[in-house]
């Protein structure tokens, strides 16, 4: 587990997002922190793993659970470069993450502050604190550049 004092968790998530883009993956990075220590740092790997669930958040949650040796991530915070989708928001709720910091909003597929707004649903049993817009400019620029090259 790495100490986060050398750079912020969102900076690390942005580095991971850039690595994902370099490998042809949508540029999304995610970092999970507990008590100032990084438990997991992942990036999108859907193409590499031939797995539509291999979103950065999902992979980070799995790695953090393994590192922690538990089935929950209460007391942990997630930093992700893009607003989580419905699948990832569901995983976040089930893992009981304390807080979610995200960079760029995702008006099309986001499910936190856009779309289905999963955490606001009465059916959602755990609602993490959500802070959007952290590193939004850099996150959005990575995404725009990545998709502009593919159009």
N, C-alpha and C positions, 0 to 999 in steps of 0.2 A: 504494500500500500504506500502510495506516495504522499508526501506532505504538499499541501496546496499553496503554501506561502510563496513559492517561486513564481507562479503565475496563477491567475484566477481560474476557477473551474470553467467559466465560459470561454476564456482564451483557449483552454485545452480542447473544449468542444469544437471551437472554430478551427483549430489545427486538424482535428479529426475529420471535420467536414471537408476541409481542403484535400486531405488524403483520399477521402471517398471520391471526390470529384476527379482527382488524378487517376483513379482506377475505374472511372466510368460509372460510378454509383452516384445517385442523387446526393448532394452535399449536405448531409446531416450528421452531426456528432452529438454524443451524449456522455455526461459524466455524473456519477453518483458519489456523493460525499457524506461521510458520517464523522462528526466531531473533528472537522478540519482535515480528515484524511480521505483520499480518493479510494473508494472501494472498487470502482469499475469505470472504465473509459472505453467507449465503443463508437463505431460509425456504421452507417448503412452498409450492409453486405448482401442485399437481396440478389444481385446478379452473381456475385462470387459463390454464394451458397445455394443458388437456385431455390430460394425460399422467400415467398412473399411476406413472411412474418419477420424477416431478418432486418427490422428497422433498428436504428441505433438505440432507441429507448428500450426496446424489447431485449436486445442483446445485453445492454448495460444492466437491466433488471436481473436477468438470469445470472450474469457474472457477479453482481453484488450479493445476490442471495447465496451463491456458492461460497463467496469469500466470507460471508457472515455466518454461514452454516445454519440459516434459519429460513422460514417461509415467509417472513415479513421484513419490510424495510422501514418500520416506524423509526422516527428520529433521523431519517436520512433525507437528503435533498437531491433533486435531479436538476441538472443544467442541460438544456438541449437547444440546439440552434434554430429549430422550427417548432411551431405550435404542434403538439401531438395530435395524431389522428384518433379516430374512435377506438381502433384496436389498442393503440398504445395508452390512451386515456383509461381504458378499461383495465389494462395491466397495471397502470399506476395506482388506480383505486384498489385493486385486489392486493397489491404489494404493500399498501398502506404507507406510501411515501408521504413524508411530512409536508414537503414544499416542492413546487415545480417552478423553475425559472426558465423561460423560453425567449428566444431571440425574435425571429420574424413571425408575424401572423401568417396563417394559412387560410385565406378566405374560402378556398375551394374544399380542402380536405381537413382543415383543423376542426377539433371537436372540444376545445376548451373554452375559448372566447368567441369562436365562430361555429357554424354548423349546429350539430346536435347539443353542444354545450353540456357534455356528459356530467360534469361535476355539479351542475345546477339541477339535474334531474332528481325527482323524489326517489327514483329507483336506485340511485347511486348511494351506497352505504358508507363510503369514505370520501371525503372532500378535502384534498390537500389545499394548502394555501397556494395561490397562483400569482406569479409576478411575470407579466409579459413585457417584452420590449428590451430586455437586457442583451446588449450586443445586436440589436435589431438591424442597424445599418450594415454591419459587416455580414451578418447572416443573409440578409436580403440580397446584397451584392453578389455573394457566392452563388446563390440560387439563380439569380438573373443571368449571370455570366454562364453558368453551366447550361441552362436551358436555351440561351441564345445561340450557343455553339451547336446545339442539336437541331435547330429549326432551319 
